[in-house]
Amino acid sequence: MQETSQYHVEHLATFVMDKSDAIATVDDAIRKLVLLDSKDKIWTQEILLQVTSSSVRLLDCDTEEELENFPMSTVQMTQTVLNKTRYPSVLLMVCQDSEQQRPDIHFFHCDEVEAEMVHADIDSALGDNKHGKKMRPQTLKVNQEKMKRRHESIIPPSAQKAPSPGGKGRVAAMSVQDAERRGSKKQSPQSQEQLAQSIESDVQILNCSLDDIEIIVAQLQKAAEAFSQLNQRNKHKRSKKRLPAEGMLTLRAKPPTEEEFIDCLQKMKLAFNLLAKLKKHIQNPSASELIHFLFGPLELVLQNCGGQSSLALSSLLTCPRMP
């Protein structure tokens, strides 16, 4: 590890420490994160967190474009939040620059290294910056040893047992026996087996389509929330200078691409067709319940197509791509 260290993390949320939002302390912010997690209201954003002796930078994973730059003078503190949410290893960072009335609290899920390691890295850089010490090189050396031991303790993939097949997705096909009973009594055992295999294949495609649809819906919800936060910040902005967290919010506020909208609409068409075909063969939830569920995402996607009715119409008339 060099003087510039870099970690792949997931940005979970950014809150303003504001009493009007019931966030007066760091503990209040943690409680809000836990509450949002319990309501499935956290949408992750993959980024690169880069630490140097003078700043913490957030970079776009794909382009490595700088989204945020927090000089060490603006970083007030960092802290780990362990096993409080579905994200077990979380780092929080409190930042405030001279133009901010209230500090921001940023939460990052450290999915590839432990949050304690990133915390130690930033903390040592903070200490060196404020007190003129040289503790960070030793901290990086300790982190490097931890990572080395961790890698050595991992069993090679070739020595691992193959994972046992998990359960089916959101839709469960009826058993082969049920499929056979619903088939014609005159069918041969081979025909009955083919029917069961066909049902199973269609159920898997349906589950994949529903999963892909939910990803786009979550992306739209994340973008809408980030756009709302961005507007709130712009209302109270006193200068044209980009304030901290605006770069991150701008990235999160990006809507899906036209290709993703088209793909989602085509997956919806495929799902509706499969539900009509499988209505006698699926349960928990039933076909009618899933059709009712799909109308919500369909309305949301159509509202966010930017008024491109021709895009939606052509997507629904075109044969969908198989997931």
N, C-alpha and C positions, 0 to 999 in steps of 0.2 A: 504494500500500500504506500502510495506516494503522498506528498504534502497536499495534493488535491485528491480527495477521496470521493467516491461516487456510489450511490445506492439506488437500486430500483425500489420504489415505494408506490403506494396507492394513496392519493389524497382523498380523505374521507369527508372533511367539512372544514369550513372556516367561520368562526363566530366573532362578532364584535363584543367586547366586554362592555355591556351596556345594561344598566339597572332596569331600563324600560323593557328590555327583553328578558328580564329575570336572570341575567348573567352578570353578576357582580364580582364573582371570583372564578378561579380556575376550576374549583370543584363544581360550581354551577354549570360550567361549560361541559365538564365530563358527564354530569347528570343529563344534560340535554342530548349529548351524543348517545348515551345509553337509551334514552327515551326514543330518539329517532330510529335507532337500531331495532328496538322492540316493535316499531311500527313499519319496518322495512322501508324506511325513508332515507337510507344512506346509499348514495350512488358513487362508486369509486371512479377515480381517474388516474390512470397509470402515468407516472412522471419519473424523472431522474432527480434525486436530491444530491447536490454536489456541495461538499464542504471544503473551504480553503481556510487559511489562517486569518483571512480578513472578512469573509462573508459566507452566507449560505445561499446557494442558487438553486432555483427550480427550473428544470429543462423539459422541453417537449421530448417524449420518448422517440418519436419518429424522426423529427428534424433536428433535435438537439438545440432548437431555438430557445433562448432565455425567456422564461415566463416571469420570473420574479428574481430579484436580487436583494437580499437582506444583509446589509453591512452588519458586522458584529456589534457595532454601537447601537443598533436598533433591536437586537435580540435580547429580550429581558430575561428569559429563562427557558429551559426545556425540562420535560418530565416524561416518564414512561407511564403508560396506562395498560396494565396487563390483565388479560382474561376478564374484562368487564363487558365486552361485546362479542359478537361472532368473529371479530377481528382480534386475535389473542395478543398481538404484540404491536402496540400503538405508541407513537411518539407525539407529544404535543409541544408546540413551540409558540411562545408569546412574543409578539413583535410590535413595536411602535416607533414611527419616525417622527421628526419634528413637526410635520404637517398634520399628523393624526391627533384628534382629540382623545380618542380611546384606542387601546391596543387591540390587535387581532389575535385570536387563538386559532392556530392551525393544527389539524389532526392528520397524521399520516400512518397508514398501516405498513409496517416493515415486514414484507412478505418473503424476502430472501435472506436477510440477516436479522439478528435480534435487535429489538428497539433499544435495548441497553447499550449496544455497541455504537449505534448512531448517536444516542444521547451522550455517551462518554466522549465521542469524537467532537461533537459541537461544544460540549461543556469545557473540554480542555482548550479548544480554540478561543472560547469566551474568556477563560481564565488568563490565557497568554496575552490576549488583546487588552484586557483591563489592567492586569497587574505586571505585564512585561515579563512573564515567566516563559519557560520553554518546555511545558509539560506535554504538548500534543505529540511530538515524535514518539515518546514513550507510550502514550495511549494508543497510537496507531500500531506500534509494535505488539502491544498486548492484544489488540483486536485481531491482528494478523495471526497470532498464535492460536487464538480461539477459533478462527475460521479454519486454520490448518487442522486442528484437532477434530473439529466438527466434520470436515471432509473425510478424514481418516476413519471416523467412526461409522460412516455411512456404508451400508452393505452394497457391494457392486450390483447393478441391475441384473446381471446374469445369474447371481446367486439367490435372487429373490424369487419367492413363489409367485406364480401367476395369480392375479387378483381373482377372487371368486366373482362370478357374474352378479351384478346388482339387480335390484328389482326393476320392473318396467317403469317408464316415466309417469307422467301425470295420468295417462289413460291405461287401464288394465284390460287386456283382452280376456275374454272368457276362456276357460280351460278347453283343451282339445276335446274332452268328453262332451262339454256343453256345445261346442261347435258341431260335433258329430250329431248330437241329438237334434240340433236345429237344421242340419242338412237333411237331404232326402234320405229316407230309409232304403231306397233302392240303390243309393250310391255304394260303390265298392269301398273297402277300407282305404285303398290308395287314393280315391277321389276325396274321401273325408279328410285324409291327412293333408292333401293338397289344399283343401279349403282352410284348414287350420293354419297352415303355413302362410297362405295368402293373407289371412286376417292378421296374423302376427306381423307380417311385413308392413301392411298398411298402418297398423297401430304404431309401429316404430317411426314411420315417416310422419304420421300425424304428431307424435310427441316432439320430434325434431322441429317441425314447423311451428308448433306452439311455443317451444323454447326460443326460437329465433324471433318470433313476434314479440315475446316479452322483453327481449333484449332491446328492440327498437323502442318499445313503450317506455322502458326505464331510461333510455337515452333521451327521449323527448321530455320526460319528467325532470331529469337532471338539468337539461338545457333550459327549461322553463324556470326552474328555481334559481339557477345561476344568473339568468337574464334579469330576473326580478331583483336579485341582490345587487347586480351591477347598476341597475337603474336607481336603486336607493342610494348607492354610494355617489353616483353622479349628481344627485339632487343636492347633496351636501358638500360637493367639491368646490373648493375656493380657487383653484388654479388649474391650468391645463396639464400640469405634471401628472403622470400616471402614479396613483397611489399604490401602496402595497396591496396585494391580493387581486388587483384588477386584471393582471395578466393571467392568473390562474382561473378567475371567473370567466374571462373571455374565452379561454380554451374550453371550459365546461359548458359555456353557453352555445357552442357550435351545434346546430341541428344536424340530423343525419343527412347524408348526401342524397341527390336525386336517385342514384342507383340503389341506395339502401331503402328509400321509400318504395321504389318500384318492386324490389325484391320482397319487401314486407307485404305489400298489397297482393302480390302473386302468391305468397305463402298463405295469405288469408283465403284466397280463392281455393287453393289446394285443400286447406283445412276444411272449408265448408263442403267441398265435394267428397272428401274422405268421411266426414261425419254423416253425410247422407248414405254413403255406402256401408258404413259400419254401425248404423244405428241399432241393429239387432245384436251386435256382437261386442259392445263395450259397456263398461259399468264403472261406477265410482271415479269420476262423474259420468253421467249419461251423455248421450249425443245432444239431447235438447238442452242440458245444462251448459255444455260447452259452446253451443251456438249462441245462447244467451250471453255467455261470458265474452265471446268474440266481438259482439256489437260494440262494446265499450272501447277496446283498442281500435276497431275500425273507425269509429267516430273521431277518436283522438288523432289518428294518422291523417284522415281526410281534412281535419281542421288545420293541420300543420303542413299541408302540401303547398301552402302559400297561394291558395285559390287556383291551383293548377288542375282544374277539373278534367282537362284532356289527359293529363298524366295519370290521374286515378282511373279514368275510364279505360285508357289503353292498357294499363297494368292489369286491370281486372278481366279484360278481354283476351289477354295474351296468355299462352300456356306458361305456367309457373316453372321456375327452376327447381329441381329436386334438391332437398336439403341434404 
